[in-house]
Every structure is written in structure tokens, then in C-alpha cells.
Amino acid sequence: MAGSGTAQLRQGEVLLRVEHLVVEYGPVHAVSDMSFDVERGETLGLVGESGCGKSSLSRAVLQLRRPTAGKVLFDGIDLAAARGERLRRLRRRIQLVFQDPIASLNPRRRVGDIIAEPLIIAGIAERDRRVREVLDAVGLDPDLVMRRRPHEFSGGQCQRISIARALVLEPDLVICDEPVSALDVSIRAQILNLLEDMKARYGLTLIFIAHDLAVVKAVSDRVAVMYLGKLCEIGPAEQVFEHPAHPYTAVLLQAIPLPDPDAALPESVPAGEPPSPIAPPSGCRFRTRCAMAKARCAEQEPEMREIAPGQFVACHFTTGNLSGR
């Protein structure tokens, strides 16, 4: 694959492949020409500032919002072209864990009914058994939980219920849209450990969306960095965190707080606010906030290129090769 915003596809058993995806809301360019793949059994971390298009991307993958252009290939089938019963059957294999666990659960329904609803829609029998199995898997006693309503539980318990609901259809891919950002710090580790346990137990593939880079590093096999609807960098988590190639990635990593009151402040911070997605800058979209931008950055949009095994960056001059600026 070639062209702007395109990362070379990895070799292996690819479960999800996104090709030149575009999502627009009228004049708003939420996602612009993004391409990447997710291999079966891996966790892809997706990071970026608020408003960069992470949630719009996840909704387009699920076809909750039809993409303006591009393909979403799930196990070789283009979801963007699927309709009716075929799409409904494919959606059983892709589930979503929402950011706000309490708001995502119907307050008027009992927990057992909430988790059983996907089974009813899919026409699957033995619902009571499967509901009990997933509740037990996420660490909740079915006999104590099934007859109660969401307001009787803490945020962490509600997120466990949300995870159980996502797992009850035994999906292949689970998209976690900032699943711990609304939780207390003391609860986050429990939910992250639970997701890792569920991934191993059910053979899941995960897309993990988050603002917290420390969390993403802990759970991800690979990391993709977004800025203003574009993919800046993608690669193995350890490689990206140790050797960031895009200036925006480097700035994000410098912003990670250290538990040390004497730690030095970040060397650089991006200037100003992100540009409007209605009228994104020409060339590199990060150039208006990049301290190292040159004329070429405004004139020519950078293409994805491999700068290390499995690590791709969309930058004319990577952070490790600044000569010529």
C-alpha cells in the first residue's frame, strides 16, 4: 500500500485491516486517510489528544458511524460494504467497552437482563448459564449481582459488568474506549489486570484507546499515535516509548508525569491549541505546533515510512534524524 497516511501492513494473521479510512461530519475531518492492521491476539494501543479522532475511528470500525470512504476489513470481510443480517452477524464478533461504565448501563434494568440482552438479540439459547459464566469470569458473584441494578454498584464494579456484557457473545475483537479514565486510580489496575486475564482466557484481540500513555505502555503490544485525524506513528510499544520518531510522540512522552517532585520540566511543549478539524493545516498537520517545522512541512504532506523494524512514522524528519532542518 502506498500513499499519505498509510502504514505498511504487517505480515501475520491479520484480524482487522483498515484501509484509507475517512470519517467526516459535514465539514469536520474527524479521520483522514488512516490505514493500519491489527493481528489476531495482539493489543493495539491508540493514543492522542482529545478530539484527534480516536472515538470516531472506533465507531467507524464498528459501523456505528458509516465511514465517508475507505475499507474496514474484518477477517477479510469489508464491514463498510456489509448490510442487514450479514452485518448483524459480524457485529457479534466485535464488541465495545465504553468510557463511562455507569452511563453505559441502563439504570432501570437488572444486571442479569443487561448482560443477557445481546444474547436475546442474537437469538442464542442457554442465556442464564452464559450470563453466570461471564459474571464469574469478571470476578462478580452471579447470585449477588444478577437481580440488582447498576446504581447499587461502584464505578469499578459497573465496568466489570460492562466487560461481562461485551464478552457474553464471545467476540474476537474488543474495542476499549478509554475504559479506565473515569475510574479512581486505585481501581484502574484491577480493571487493566482483568482485561489482560480476559484476553488470555477468551483469546481476544484488543484495541485500547486511552489518554494515559503509561497505561497504554503497560497493556499494548503496539502503539498507534493520532493527531488531528491522522496517524503520526505506529510501532512496537517498547520501541515507540524508548525511541519515539515523530515530534508529537516525543512531546506526549515528555508530558508523562513522574513521581518525583524534583524531576525536570519537559524540554518542550507544543505551542497553542490544536487546529480546527474543519480547516486542518496543509502538509503536516502538526507543523503549526512543532518547534522543528520547516517550509517543507507546510508544502508537502509526509508519508508513512519504516524507520525501524515494524516502526512507521509520518514525518519528513524524524526525531532521531534532525539534520537538514
DAJOZI-V897024 format. One record per backbone hydrogen bond with DSSP energy under -1.0 kcal/mol. NH is the residue of the N-H (numbers start at 1). CO is the residue of the C=O. Records with the same first field share a line. If there is no record, write none. Layout:
# DAJOZI-V897024
NH = CO ; CO
This chain:
# DAJOZI-V897024
6 = 3
14 = 12
15 = 38
16 = 38
17 = 73
18 = 36
19 = 71
21 = 34
22 = 69
23 = 31
25 = 28
28 = 25
29 = 277
30 = 23 ; 28
31 = 23
32 = 229
34 = 21
35 = 5
36 = 18
38 = 16
40 = 13
42 = 39
44 = 206
45 = 222
46 = 208
47 = 224
52 = 49
57 = 53
58 = 54
59 = 55
60 = 56
61 = 57
62 = 58
64 = 59
65 = 59
68 = 22
69 = 22
71 = 19
73 = 17
74 = 77
75 = 15
77 = 74
79 = 72
86 = 83
88 = 84
89 = 85
90 = 86
91 = 87
93 = 90
94 = 91
95 = 173
97 = 175
104 = 100
105 = 102
109 = 106
111 = 148
112 = 146
114 = 110
115 = 111
116 = 112
117 = 113
120 = 116
121 = 117
122 = 118
124 = 119
130 = 126
131 = 127
132 = 128
133 = 129
134 = 130
135 = 131
136 = 132
137 = 133
138 = 134
139 = 136
140 = 135
144 = 141
145 = 141
146 = 142
148 = 145
152 = 149
153 = 150
158 = 154
159 = 155
160 = 156
161 = 157
162 = 158
163 = 159
164 = 160
165 = 161
166 = 162
167 = 163
168 = 164
170 = 167
172 = 93
173 = 93
174 = 205
175 = 95
176 = 207
177 = 97
178 = 176 ; 209
183 = 180
187 = 184
188 = 184
191 = 187
192 = 188
193 = 189
194 = 190
195 = 191
196 = 192
197 = 193
198 = 194
199 = 195
200 = 196
201 = 197
202 = 198
204 = 199
205 = 172
206 = 42
207 = 174
208 = 44
209 = 176
210 = 46
216 = 212
217 = 213
218 = 214
219 = 215
220 = 216
221 = 43
222 = 43
223 = 235
224 = 45
225 = 233
226 = 47
227 = 230
229 = 52
230 = 227
232 = 225
233 = 225
234 = 312
235 = 223
237 = 221
240 = 236
241 = 237
242 = 238
243 = 239
250 = 246
251 = 247
252 = 248
253 = 249
254 = 250
255 = 251
256 = 253
260 = 258
263 = 260
271 = 289
284 = 297
287 = 284
289 = 286
293 = 290
297 = 294
298 = 295
299 = 295
300 = 296
305 = 313
307 = 311
308 = 311
311 = 308
312 = 234
313 = 305
314 = 232
319 = 245
321 = 318
325 = 322
